[in-house]
Amino acid sequence: MALLQLVQVSKSFGGLKAVNNVSMEVPPNLVMGLIGPNGSGKSTLVNIITGFYRPDSGDIFFKGEKITGRRPYYIANKGIVRTFQLTRVFKNLTVLQNLMTASSDKERDKARIAQIIDLLNFNGRENTTADSLSYGEQKLLEIGRALVKDPEMLILDEPASGISPMIVDRLTHLIKDLKKIGRTILVIEHNLNVISRICDRVVVLNHGQKIAEGSFSEISRDQNVITAYLGE
């Protein structure tokens, strides 16, 4: 059974159909890419999945439960946690303190936070303030904060945007490590090199509609995808 299932989801803003009848499934323990040109509906779709927008029509199921229109906190508590395009770390707090802010039970989460510090390769830098980190490392730290919630599904919104190639390498290794320990990840990303390195499957949107789905190799040869990115 799919961990996440979208059934004919649509959302309009005024006369603009931002998401148009999109259906997709994300199986467990898989890295799914969500790509498309600017304005294709990716962020709107993620906001619908995570409860920030309510769809005009269609349904969303997580582990078989209908979560359509539920509030973001309800969806997060069910096991879907997201990051945002712009970092939201607390810059005056240390790495450890930032991770602790995401914990509701610091004793219970102590071991998990230690594991996350190791996954992020922040060993020995626990007491470094976030504003001393590079922008890319702050993005990694934000992913770490999301992981403190122990989500079954992690949604990353443009994690490679604006970061150095070295941090991109750390990011791709992190995502692969998370898959190894059983996480399911949905990645919205413009960097197709990153998508090609980490994703098992890719869904492509254009003008709010799903135009292709398959492996990166398959969608990169799809004429609809080529036209969407490069024009006629």
ABEGO torsion letter per residue (X at the ends): XBABBBBGBBBBBEABBABBGBBBBBBBGBBBBBBEBBGAGAAAAAAAAAGABBBABEBBBBGGBBABGBBAAAAAAAGBBBBBABBABBAABBAAAAAAAABABAAAAAAAAAAAAAAAGABGAAABBAAABBAAAAAAAAAAAAAAAGBABBBBBGAABGBBAAAAAAAAAAAAAAAAAGBBBBBBBABAAAAAAABABBBBBBGGBBABBEBAAAAAABAAAAAAAAEX
